[in-house]
Amino acid sequence: MTQQSDKLRNIALVAHVDHGKTTLVDALLRSTGTFAAHAAVIERVMDNDDQERERGITILAKAAQIEWKGTKINLVDTPGHADFGGEVERALALVDGILLLVDAAEGPLPQTRYVLSKALTLDLPVILVINKVDRQDERKEEVLLEVEQLFLDLAHADHHLSFPVYSAVARESRAMKGLGMPASDADLSPLLDAIVEHIPAPKNDPTAPLQAMVTNLDASDYLGRLAIGRVISGVLRKGDNVAVCQKPTDANPAPILKRKLSSLFQFSGIERSDATEIVAGDLFILSGIEEVEVGDTIASVDNPVALPRLEVDEPVLRMSFGVNTSPYAGRDGKYLTSRHLRDRLNKEILGNVSIKISNTEVAEVMEVAGRGELQLAVLIENMRREGFELQVSRPEVITKDIEGKRHEPLESGTCDVPEEYVGAITQALAPRKGRITDLRPGDPGRTIVSFEAPSRGLIGFRSLLLTVTRGTALLHQSLAGWMPWCGELPHRLGGAMIADRMGTTTAYALDNLQLRGTLFVSPGDDTYEGMVVGENSRDDEMVVNAVRAKEKTNIRTHSHDDGPKLATPVTHTLESAIEWIGDDELVEVTPNFIRIRKRYLTLEERRKYTKKSNN
């Protein structure tokens, strides 16, 4: 179906985490009749991954198509979280304008600045939507002034400073032009009209030779690797032979593959429907090209000309993923072998462009590199829920040699915190070799702290930050380049308490151990030799018997027979366990348990390893 490009709009919804992008997409889908009247619709329908729902964040950029007064509108919902910033950049390559959402109480936050700067660099027109104007603490007039100041800071041209402003309550599908509270009977018509009016139609030429940019990948169990992107010129037709212009290398500066398009799809509501052809300006999904990568150009066979390449953020952290080798392996999961693990990771890189995998010297262990610890934790959590058992190492940064010296990744970050916690932030950053670069007032009672720190210094920083600020901090970080290796960084304070035998923990044994440190287990938990059951209050490791039962004697006294009073143990989440472990420790991950263990389980093996590493 050929479609006039003047009846088409491509727009991305961008905002800081939790400002209502995905909720607004839901509302737009409802308002345009995309869902049938009888359909049961779940909230945040675009966040179709369980973790996206639980964490309340969008992880992958996704698209949907709606129709309004005869115009088709492609909506691209983007992540607001820094670890998935590469998804945002690729999403902007698909669109001709952005809908910038800002919370009416919180105002523009670090990620708002990051995304807006990218959009203005690409000269994309902006529609500003001040969302959640029904909040008790809304301050829409001040927020608008803050956004205007942000545009002044970031604009490259005068026309960037004029943009339409709308107020919305996305949750209730209400919007109005200008500042104010939408009427109780209002709908999203003003916003939809604004998209058609202010976002330009694609200026792509359907008569020119074919050029289509691949901006994202997905995977299908039936079709294999799927390429998602936008047709820049010409027409993409199902069944045609095409040329794939790949990434140049020193050996081959213009590598070109010739392939046939076995299937072609377009976005239709939140589904994907078969298409015979897709014209310039529209978005496509295609299969049949297993070798395709993000940034490749799909071009005509007769005239294969590559478009300027879209680059993906390089990974900065890596972890090893191995088969579970603990004595309790196989109790919980369905997928236990290295073949299962390898197949699952290969499937992940089909659709996840920012993760790289490589082999190690040990066949059962693979190395996985990604943009940040949250991204890797999301992958591990997904595998755990699918029934995998695995053991993972502590993340380490990827270094590179620059002019003969070892360099490590440098992150720049901004942290929005209540004023009383600024001291706590600076204290938390100091041992991590962080440096405060700017302090400025934010919203009333809040301060924006800008800093730079090595990437490995920020492993676990997010969870620490939320703890010390009681969940009130907002953190955004992005890769700022490379810095000379800054030496050893402090890790945890105490050594590990290591179980010396297999069994079930007893309250009697734990009562004695809690005097010497912090426990990670409760009475009745299963342990094995080499499993870490707590943290010693001193920095040396301690091998303990956590399963010892009280000896039975025929002497009873009141004072001896009081039940032990145990402190609540520390329950590690996946992220906190990954951050806590040392280089000689692993996190055992199964569908039901997260355990910390030594890499070498027996005391004899650990002594041999220590002796070998010291020589």
BELURCOR-V187291 format. One line per field, one symbol per residue. ss: DSSP state (H for helix, E for strand, L for the rest). psi: psi as a letter, one per 30 degrees, with the letter a starting at -180 (. if undefined). A space follows every 10 residues. Layout:
ss->???
psi->???
This chain:
ss->LLLLHHHEEE EEEELLLLLL HHHHHHHHHH HLLLLLLLLL LLLLLLLLLH HHHHHLLLLL LEEEEEEELL EEEEEEELLL LHHHHHHHHH HHLLLLEEEE EEELLLLLLH HHHHHHHHHH HLLLEEEEEE ELLLLLLLLH HHHHHHHHHH HHHHLLLHHH HLLEEEEEEH HHLEEEELLL LLLLLLLLHH HHHHHHHHLL LLLLLLLLLL EEEEEEEEEE LLLEEEEEEE EEELEEELLL EEEEELLLLL LLLLLEEEEE LLEEEEEEEL EEEELLEEEL LLEEEEELLL LLLLLLEEEE LLLLLLLLLL LLLLLLEEEE EEELLLLLLL LLLLELLHHH HHHHHHHHHH HLLLLEEEEL LLLLEEEEEE LLHHHHHHHH HHHHHHLELE EELLLEELLE EELLEEEEEE EEEEEEEEHH HHHHHHHHHH LLLLEEEEEE ELLLLEEEEE EEEEHHHHLL HHHHHHHHLL LLLEEEEEEE EEEELLLLLL LLLLLEEEEL LLEELLHHHH HHHHHHEEEL LLLLLEELLL EEEEEELLLL LEEELLLLLL LLLLLLLLLL LLLLLLLLLL LLLHHHHHHH LLLLEEEEEL LLLEEEEELL LLHHHHHHHH HHHHL
psi->jkkkffhkkk kkjkllkggg eeeeeeeeee fggeklefkj kllhffigke eeeefglkek klllklkjhf kkjjkjkllf kefgeeeeee effflglljj kkkfefakle feeeeeeeee eghklkkkjj lhfgkegkhe eeeeeeeeee eeefkfleff fkkkkkklie eghkllkaka jklfglagee eeeeeeefkl lkhkjffllk kkkjflllkk fefbkkkkak jelakkkkfl klkjjlkkle ejfikkkklk jelkllkjbg lklkkelklk flklkllfjf fklkflkjlk eeijkklkkk lkkkkfkllk klkkglfgkf eelejflfee eeeeeeeefe fjfgkkklla fkefklkkka eleeeeeeee eeeeffgkkl kllkkllkll kjhgkkllkk kklkkjlkef geeeeeeeee fghlkkfkkl kblkglkjjk lklkeffgkf eeeeeeefgh gflkkkllkf bklkkgakkk blellkjkkf lkakkleeee eefffgakkf llkfkkllkf kkfakkflgl lkkljggklk kklgkkleef gkkkjklklk jkleeeeeee lafgllkkkl ffkjlklkek eleeeeeeee eeff.
